[in-house]
């Protein structure tokens, strides 16, 4: 059993979503695109591309929020909190 959660409790929500969206894009949707290309199934490739682009859109928004919060100093001295109580 894991003793610690996968999602860090001392990072802002925007940073966590940025990282998770990138991992989902690369580990889930990129292989789906590859399978669609390999088996010449355009609908599988299209589904993978749609998911990949949606993940990158989430990354763009949450990355911008995270960068702005980091530059403005909002994320200085963050403590470990539950997800619902952590800052964006």
Helices and strands as residue ranges (DSSP letters): H 13-24, I 25-29, H 30-38, H 42-72, G 83-85
